[in-house]
Amino acid sequence: MQKLNFPPYSFRFKNNQNKIAVFDEQRKKFVILTPEEWVRQHCVKFLKNNLNYPASLINVEKKIEIAGLVKRYDIVVFEPQGTIDIIVECKAPGIKIRQETFDQIARYNLELKANFLMLTNGLDHYFCKMDYEKQTYLFLQNLPEYASS
């Protein structure tokens, strides 16, 4: 798999019916290793290892209903009281982050109401803090580290 713009992490792999699978620590199972999954796995490690978010607050690939349509988010990080702190949208490294990607995560956030957004293709990362009062978002250099209260 392609080298990504994340610190190096270790992963567990296995061959599953002639396809490579990676162990997803959050879902506690092996999943087929696609380019997007490679980015998602790195991003989860980044949140846990570099920003200190507890694994218990991180949720991966769950269905949500938005305007009557069933969608799947990549990663959501909850706050201890259950509200959503961060939504992460992952794309494969070959997919450029464009306005459509921002529009997609913005649609998810209409329902989820996160404090922060992260968009990544593993090579380019974008971090935003939501400002609901002004109905906009502010670009950041990085997400904040987890701070337990």
N, C-alpha and C positions, 0 to 999 in steps of 0.2 A: 504494500500500500504506500501511497504517497506520503512524504514527510510533510507535516503540517506546522503551522506557526503557533505551536504550543510547546511547553517544556516536554522533555522526553518522559514517557510513562511506560510502565510494563503492563502487558495484557496477557490473558490466557486464550489460546487458540485451539481449535480442533478441526479435523476434516469431517464434514457432515455431508454424506452422499456426494462426494467430489466437489463440495463447496466449502470454503473456509468459513468457520464460525468463530465469533469472539464471545467471551463470557461477559455478559452484562451484569455487573455487581448489583445494580439497582433492581433489575427484574429477576435476578437470581437464576439466569438461564443463558444458554448459548443462543446467539442470534446470528443469522447470516451476515457476513461482513461485506456490506456495500460501501461505496465511497461516502455516502451520507452517514451511515452507521459509524464509520471510522471517525468522522468529525464529531458525531454525538458522543461517542465513547471518550474522546479526548476532552470534550467540553465538560462532561461529568467529572472527570478526573481533575480538570482545572478548577472547577467550583469547589470540590472537596479538598484537594491537596494544596492549592495555591490561595484560595480565598476562604478556606476553613468552614465552608458550609457543611453541616452535619448530613450524612447520608439519609438520615431519617426524615429530613425536610425536602429531599429531592425526589421528584416524580418524573418518570420517563415514559413517553409515548402513550398517552391516554386519550380516549375519545372525549370530545366536547361537542355540544350542540350550539351552533351559531346561526341565528336567523332561520331556524328550522333545518339546517344542514348539519350532518355529522362530519366533524373534522377531527384531526389528530394533532395535538401539540407535540413538539419534540421533548422539551424539558421545562418543567415548572419547579421553582423553588418556593416553598411555603415559609411563612413566618411561624414561630412556635404557636401562636394563637389561631392559626389556620388560614389567615388571609394570604394572598399571593404576593410574594416579594419580587420574583423575577420570572419572566418568560424568555425562553431561549428558542430561537428558530435556527435550525441547522440546515445547510445545503451542502451538496457534494462540492469538492474543491473545483471542479470544472464549471460550476454554476456561479456566474457573477452576481453579486448582491446589487440589485437594482431597486427602483422605486416599487415594483410589484412585490418585492420581498418585504419592504417596509409596510406596504399596504396590507399584506397578508398578516403580519404580526399585529398591526393596528386593529384589524378585524377581530383577531383572537382577543386582543386586549379590551375591546368594547365589552366583551362578556366577562373576562377574567379580572380586569382592573388591577394589574400589577404595578408595583412601584418603579421597576426597572425593566428594560428590554435589552436583549442581546441578540444580534444577528451575526452569524458566522458561516463561512464556507471552509473554515479550517486555515485559510490563508489570510483573509481579511476579517477583522472583528469590528463590530460597531456596538457601542454601549450607549444607552439613553436612559435618562431619568424622566419620568412622567411628571408633567405639571398640569394637573387636572383643572386647577383654577383658571389658567390661561389657555387650556385645551391645546397643549403643545408638548413637545419633549425637547430636552436639552441633551446634546451629545456630551459624553464623558470620555476620559482617557481610558478608564477601566471601571469595572463594577466595584462597589465597596466590599471590603472584607466583612465576613460574618461577625457580628458583635452580639453575643448573648446578653440579654438584659437581666 
